Amino acid sequence: MLPSLLAASAVILSFTGLSQAVPQGPQGEFGGATSSTTSTATTAIRVASSTVSQAAVSTSTVACNNSPLLCNRNYNNITHMGAHDSAFLRDSSTGFSTSGNQFYNATVALSAGIRLLQAQVHNLNGTLELCHTSCSLLDGGTLESYLAAIKTWMDSNPNEVVTLLLVNSDDESAAAFGSAFTTSGISTYGYTPTSTTGPISTWPTLQTLISANTRLVTFIASITYDSTYPYLLSEFDYVFETAFGVTSLSEFNCTLSRPSTLSSATSATTSGYLGLINHFADTEEAFGITIPDVQNITTTNSPETNTTGALGTNGVQCEQEWGVKPTFLLVDFWNVGPSVNTADQLNGIVATGRTIVSANVLSESSNAAVKTFVSWGKMVGMMAAVAAANFLFL
């Protein structure tokens, strides 16, 4: 029975577009927004099935990462807002796949103020591909095309510092990643820290990174350092994380989860590690499947500081417990909240020059026939993927 179901699911997945997310190209409908230093006009751009308002993004030296107050702050004294599984979309291009973690793509996220992009990388027949656990479940395109799109955005926004966090799901070498970085052209922006083997107490200011045009900080979990690609940094030499896989909003906390070599978050921050808060919730479905929790996302991504499960509450709690503000916040469906409001609160800024994106939750078509195909295809497709591997959200 199961083989026939899986065969049927492949047909349905192909029909509904669930198995293949549209790659985020550097231009056009799924590409990055361009910048302007003089225009104040607002234009509308089409992203997947929804329209966002595109405000001119400042490239003036007055503002760094959307605020002049951040220019002379050290990289590790800023809270960078992050998009978890940024390449995996829940929109019309994926049939609103329940495996998708974001409604809008990476370049739209950058224009809206997101400065940390996280994604899973797998080896698909010799090519580094952005896949959600399994490439047959949700495929966001090649790593090279993803990087090329980000590089194009950075070309147009020369006063912005971007951070990448890539999960090395198949234990590929630094050389394999370095090849994609070099071919895409984004390696020219790569920042090499003063220490390539451990935490750094004082990072450069944003303005220093911008002036040197080394505006891309890349962490990979996990990778062996290679001096040929010194800008590819092993994540857990520099960063510690709180737990992920939370299924209840009351479970969010500030306790160090990994790396296991560190004893506590407090000792980690004292040693110069950068703190990352995983603030996204999952919900459990049938057959042991977990999917991103969109039902509670307005609470999860809320900037409120006295609400259980809210991003704002978690951010303040961790700052109090650690004695320093979190360096990174990582969320699903970043536009809801909007989540970047919490980072602005922690940074004490009023941002400028961002794209205005709807904070609404996107949903699939009301067409009953499409819903039936999509729902059944999702169920069978996920059953097949779960049989091959457990979900890896980071």
C-alpha positions as CSV (number, residue, x, y, z in Angstrom):
1,M,0.0,0.0,0.0
2,L,2.7,2.5,1.0
3,P,4.7,2.3,-2.3
4,S,1.6,3.0,-4.4
5,L,0.7,5.9,-2.1
6,L,4.2,7.3,-2.5
7,A,4.1,7.0,-6.2
8,A,0.7,8.8,-6.3
9,S,2.0,11.5,-4.0
10,A,4.9,12.2,-6.4
11,V,2.3,13.0,-9.1
12,I,0.3,15.2,-6.8
13,L,3.3,16.9,-5.4
14,S,4.4,17.7,-8.9
15,F,1.0,19.0,-9.8
16,T,0.7,21.3,-6.7
17,G,4.3,22.5,-6.8
18,L,4.9,21.3,-3.2
19,S,8.2,19.5,-3.9
20,Q,10.0,22.4,-5.7
21,A,10.1,26.0,-4.3
22,V,10.9,28.6,-6.9
23,P,14.6,29.5,-6.6
24,Q,15.2,33.1,-5.4
25,G,16.8,34.6,-8.4
26,P,18.8,37.8,-8.4
27,Q,16.4,39.7,-10.6
28,G,12.7,39.9,-11.3
29,E,9.7,38.7,-9.3
30,F,11.7,36.8,-6.7
31,G,14.8,39.1,-6.7
32,G,16.1,41.8,-4.4
33,A,14.9,45.3,-4.1
34,T,17.1,48.1,-5.5
35,S,18.3,51.1,-3.7
36,S,18.0,54.9,-4.2
37,T,19.6,57.7,-2.3
38,T,17.4,60.4,-3.8
39,S,14.0,59.0,-4.6
40,T,11.3,59.0,-2.0
41,A,8.7,57.4,-4.3
42,T,7.0,54.2,-3.3
43,T,6.5,51.4,-5.8
44,A,4.7,48.1,-5.7
45,I,6.5,44.9,-6.4
46,R,5.0,41.5,-6.8
47,V,6.4,38.7,-4.5
48,A,4.8,35.3,-4.9
49,S,1.0,35.8,-4.4
50,S,1.1,39.0,-2.4
51,T,2.0,42.7,-3.0
52,V,4.4,44.6,-0.8
53,S,5.1,48.3,-0.7
54,Q,8.6,49.1,-1.7
55,A,10.1,52.2,-0.1
56,A,13.4,53.6,-1.3
57,V,16.2,52.0,0.7
58,S,18.9,54.5,1.9
59,T,22.5,53.9,0.8
60,S,23.7,57.1,2.5
61,T,26.7,56.7,4.8
62,V,24.6,58.3,7.5
63,A,22.8,55.0,8.1
64,C,24.2,51.5,8.7
65,N,21.8,48.6,8.7
66,N,18.9,51.1,8.6
67,S,20.1,53.4,11.4
68,P,22.8,56.0,11.9
69,L,23.0,54.9,15.6
70,L,24.4,51.5,14.6
71,C,27.3,52.7,12.4
72,N,29.8,53.0,15.3
73,R,28.5,50.1,17.3
74,N,30.5,46.8,17.3
75,Y,28.9,44.0,15.4
76,N,28.6,42.0,18.7
77,N,26.8,44.9,20.4
78,I,23.9,44.8,18.0
79,T,20.8,42.5,17.9
80,H,20.5,41.2,14.3
81,M,17.0,40.0,13.3
82,G,17.1,36.7,11.6
83,A,14.9,34.6,9.2
84,H,14.9,30.9,10.1
85,D,15.0,28.6,7.1
86,S,14.8,31.6,4.9
87,A,14.8,29.7,1.6
88,F,11.8,27.6,2.4
89,L,8.6,29.4,1.4
90,R,5.0,29.0,2.3
91,D,3.5,30.8,-0.7
92,S,1.9,30.1,-4.1
93,S,5.2,28.9,-5.5
94,T,5.2,25.9,-3.1
95,G,1.4,25.4,-3.0
96,F,1.5,27.0,0.5
97,S,3.5,24.0,1.7
98,T,3.1,23.5,5.5
99,S,6.9,22.8,5.5
100,G,7.6,26.4,4.5
101,N,8.9,28.7,7.3
102,Q,8.6,32.0,5.6
103,F,6.0,33.9,3.5
104,Y,8.6,36.1,1.7
105,N,12.0,35.4,0.2
106,A,15.4,36.3,1.4
107,T,16.0,39.5,-0.6
108,V,12.6,40.9,0.5
109,A,13.6,40.0,4.0
110,L,16.8,41.9,3.7
111,S,15.0,45.0,2.3
112,A,12.5,44.8,5.3
113,G,15.4,44.9,7.8
114,I,16.3,41.2,8.4
115,R,20.1,41.0,8.7
116,L,20.6,37.3,9.5
117,L,19.6,34.6,6.9
118,Q,19.6,31.0,8.0
119,A,19.2,27.9,5.7
120,Q,19.8,24.2,5.4
121,V,22.3,22.9,2.8
122,H,22.2,19.4,1.4
123,N,24.2,17.6,-1.3
124,L,21.9,16.8,-4.2
125,N,23.7,14.7,-6.8
126,G,26.9,16.6,-6.3
127,T,25.3,20.1,-6.0
128,L,24.8,22.1,-2.8
129,E,21.1,22.6,-2.6
130,L,18.8,24.3,-0.1
131,C,16.5,21.6,1.0
132,H,14.1,21.3,4.0
133,T,15.3,18.0,5.5
134,S,14.8,16.3,2.2
135,C,15.1,17.7,-1.3
136,S,12.0,15.8,-2.2
137,L,10.0,17.5,0.5
138,L,10.9,21.2,-0.2
139,D,13.7,22.4,-2.5
140,G,14.6,26.1,-2.4
141,G,17.1,25.9,-5.3
142,T,20.9,25.8,-5.4
143,L,23.1,27.5,-2.8
144,E,24.9,29.3,-5.6
145,S,21.7,30.9,-6.9
146,Y,20.6,31.8,-3.4
147,L,24.0,33.5,-2.7
148,A,23.9,35.2,-6.1
149,A,20.6,36.8,-5.2
150,I,21.9,38.0,-1.9
151,K,25.1,39.3,-3.6
152,T,23.0,41.4,-6.0
153,W,21.1,42.9,-3.1
154,M,24.3,43.7,-1.3
155,D,25.7,45.3,-4.5
156,S,22.7,47.7,-4.4
157,N,22.9,48.3,-0.7
158,P,26.5,49.1,0.1
159,N,25.9,50.3,3.6
160,E,24.4,47.1,4.9
161,V,26.1,44.2,6.9
162,V,24.6,40.8,6.4
163,T,25.1,37.6,8.3
164,L,24.5,34.1,7.0
165,L,24.0,30.9,9.1
166,L,24.1,27.7,7.0
167,V,23.5,24.2,8.3
168,N,25.9,21.7,6.7
169,S,23.4,18.9,6.7
170,D,25.6,16.4,4.8
171,D,29.0,17.3,6.3
172,E,30.4,18.9,3.2
173,S,33.9,20.5,3.2
174,A,34.7,24.2,3.4
175,A,36.0,23.8,-0.2
176,A,32.5,22.7,-1.4
177,F,30.9,25.8,0.2
178,G,33.8,28.0,-0.9
179,S,33.2,27.0,-4.5
180,A,29.6,28.2,-4.3
181,F,30.6,31.4,-2.6
182,T,33.3,32.1,-5.2
183,T,31.2,31.3,-8.2
184,S,28.3,33.5,-7.0
185,G,30.7,36.3,-6.4
186,I,29.6,36.9,-2.8
187,S,33.0,35.8,-1.5
188,T,34.4,39.2,-2.2
189,Y,32.3,40.5,0.7
190,G,33.5,37.8,3.1
191,Y,34.8,39.0,6.5
192,T,37.7,37.1,8.1
193,P,37.9,37.8,11.9
194,T,41.0,38.3,13.9
195,S,40.6,34.9,15.4
196,T,39.6,32.0,13.1
197,T,39.4,29.4,15.9
198,G,37.5,30.9,18.7
199,P,35.2,33.5,20.2
200,I,36.0,37.2,19.8
201,S,35.4,39.7,22.6
202,T,35.4,42.8,20.4
203,W,34.2,42.7,16.8
204,P,34.6,45.5,14.3
205,T,32.0,48.3,14.1
206,L,29.5,48.2,11.3
207,Q,31.2,51.2,9.7
208,T,34.6,49.4,9.8
209,L,33.1,46.4,8.0
210,I,31.3,48.7,5.5
211,S,34.4,50.8,4.8
212,A,36.5,47.7,4.2
213,N,33.6,46.2,2.1
214,T,33.8,43.0,4.1
215,R,30.1,43.2,4.9
216,L,29.3,39.5,4.9
217,V,29.7,37.4,8.1
218,T,29.2,33.6,7.4
219,F,28.8,30.9,10.0
220,I,28.4,27.3,9.0
221,A,27.2,24.5,11.4
222,S,29.3,22.5,11.3
223,I,32.4,22.8,9.2
224,T,36.2,22.3,9.6
225,Y,38.1,25.6,9.1
226,D,40.0,25.9,5.9
227,S,42.6,28.7,5.5
228,T,41.7,28.9,1.8
229,Y,38.2,30.1,2.7
230,P,38.9,32.0,6.0
231,Y,35.6,33.8,5.8
232,L,33.7,30.5,6.3
233,L,33.5,30.3,10.1
234,S,32.5,27.2,12.1
235,E,29.4,28.4,14.0
236,F,30.0,26.9,17.4
237,D,33.5,28.4,17.7
238,Y,31.7,31.8,17.9
239,V,28.0,31.3,18.6
240,F,25.9,29.6,21.2
241,E,22.2,28.8,20.8
242,T,19.1,28.3,22.9
243,A,16.9,25.3,22.3
244,F,14.9,24.7,19.2
245,G,12.0,22.3,18.5
246,V,9.8,24.1,21.0
247,T,6.1,23.0,20.8
248,S,4.6,25.3,23.5
249,L,5.0,29.0,23.8
250,S,5.7,28.6,27.5
251,E,8.8,26.6,26.7
252,F,10.9,29.5,25.3
253,N,13.9,30.2,27.6
254,C,17.4,31.5,27.6
255,T,19.3,28.4,28.6
256,L,22.3,27.4,26.5
257,S,21.4,24.3,24.4
258,R,24.5,24.0,22.2
259,P,27.4,23.7,21.8
260,S,27.6,21.1,24.6
261,T,31.2,22.0,25.3
262,L,30.0,25.2,27.0
263,S,28.6,25.1,30.5
264,S,26.2,28.0,30.5
265,A,25.0,31.0,28.6
266,T,26.6,33.3,31.1
267,S,30.0,31.7,30.8
268,A,29.6,31.7,27.0
269,T,28.9,35.5,26.9
270,T,31.8,36.1,29.3
271,S,34.1,34.3,26.9
272,G,32.9,36.3,24.0
273,Y,30.5,34.0,22.3
274,L,27.6,35.5,20.5
275,G,24.1,34.5,21.8
276,L,21.5,33.3,19.4
277,I,17.8,32.9,20.5
278,N,15.9,30.3,18.5
279,H,12.4,31.8,18.8
280,F,10.2,29.7,16.5
281,A,7.6,27.1,17.6
282,D,6.6,23.8,15.9
283,T,3.3,22.0,16.1
284,E,2.9,18.2,16.1
285,E,0.8,16.6,13.5
286,A,-0.1,12.9,12.7
287,F,2.6,10.3,12.2
288,G,5.1,12.2,14.4
289,I,5.4,15.0,11.9
290,T,6.3,18.5,13.2
291,I,5.6,21.6,11.1
292,P,6.1,25.4,11.8
293,D,3.4,26.7,14.1
294,V,1.6,29.4,12.2
295,Q,-1.5,29.4,14.3
296,N,0.3,31.2,17.2
297,I,2.7,33.3,15.1
298,T,1.2,36.7,16.0
299,T,2.0,36.0,19.6
300,T,5.4,34.2,18.9
301,N,6.7,37.2,16.9
302,S,5.1,39.9,19.0
303,P,7.4,42.7,20.4
304,E,5.4,42.7,23.6
305,T,7.7,42.4,26.6
306,N,5.2,41.0,29.1
307,T,3.4,38.3,27.1
308,T,4.3,34.6,27.5
309,G,5.8,33.3,24.3
310,A,6.4,36.7,22.7
311,L,9.7,37.5,21.0
312,G,9.9,40.7,22.9
313,T,9.5,39.0,26.3
314,N,12.2,36.4,25.4
315,G,14.6,39.0,24.2
316,V,14.4,41.1,27.4
317,Q,14.6,37.9,29.5
318,C,17.8,36.8,27.8
319,E,19.4,40.2,28.1
320,Q,18.7,40.2,31.8
321,E,20.0,36.7,32.3
322,W,23.1,37.0,30.1
323,G,24.0,40.5,31.0
324,V,24.3,41.4,27.3
325,K,21.7,41.7,24.6
326,P,21.2,38.7,22.3
327,T,23.3,39.1,19.1
328,F,20.8,37.1,17.0
329,L,17.1,36.5,17.0
330,L,15.8,33.7,14.7
331,V,12.1,33.4,13.8
332,D,9.7,31.9,11.3
333,F,7.4,34.1,9.2
334,W,9.5,37.2,10.0
335,N,7.0,39.7,8.5
336,V,4.5,38.9,11.2
337,G,4.9,41.1,14.3
338,P,6.8,42.6,12.6
339,S,9.6,40.6,14.2
340,V,12.1,43.3,13.5
341,N,10.4,45.6,15.9
342,T,11.8,43.5,18.8
343,A,15.4,44.0,17.4
344,D,14.8,47.7,17.1
345,Q,13.6,47.8,20.7
346,L,16.7,46.0,21.9
347,N,18.9,48.2,19.8
348,G,17.1,51.4,20.9
349,I,16.6,52.7,17.4
350,V,14.0,54.0,15.0
351,A,14.9,52.5,11.7
352,T,14.8,54.2,8.3
353,G,14.8,53.1,4.7
354,R,13.1,49.7,5.0
355,T,10.6,48.0,2.7
356,I,7.1,48.0,4.1
357,V,5.8,44.4,4.0
358,S,2.4,43.3,5.1
359,A,2.4,41.7,8.6
360,N,-0.5,39.4,7.6
361,V,-0.3,35.6,7.6
362,L,-0.6,34.4,4.0
363,S,-2.9,31.5,3.2
364,E,-3.6,29.2,0.2
365,S,-6.4,29.7,-2.3
366,S,-9.9,29.1,-1.3
367,N,-10.5,26.9,-4.3
368,A,-11.8,23.7,-2.8
369,A,-10.4,21.4,-5.5
370,V,-6.9,22.8,-5.1
371,K,-7.2,22.6,-1.3
372,T,-8.1,18.9,-1.6
373,F,-5.1,18.1,-3.8
374,V,-2.7,20.2,-1.8
375,S,-3.8,18.8,1.6
376,W,-3.6,15.1,0.5
377,G,-0.3,15.7,-1.4
378,K,1.2,17.4,1.7
379,M,0.2,14.5,3.9
380,V,1.6,11.7,1.7
381,G,4.6,13.7,0.7
382,M,5.6,14.4,4.3
383,M,5.0,10.7,5.3
384,A,7.6,9.8,2.7
385,A,10.1,12.4,3.8
386,V,9.7,11.4,7.5
387,A,10.4,7.8,6.6
388,A,13.7,9.0,5.2
389,A,14.8,11.4,7.8
390,N,13.7,13.4,10.9
391,F,13.0,17.0,10.5
392,L,16.0,19.2,11.0
393,F,15.1,22.8,11.6
394,L,18.7,24.0,12.3
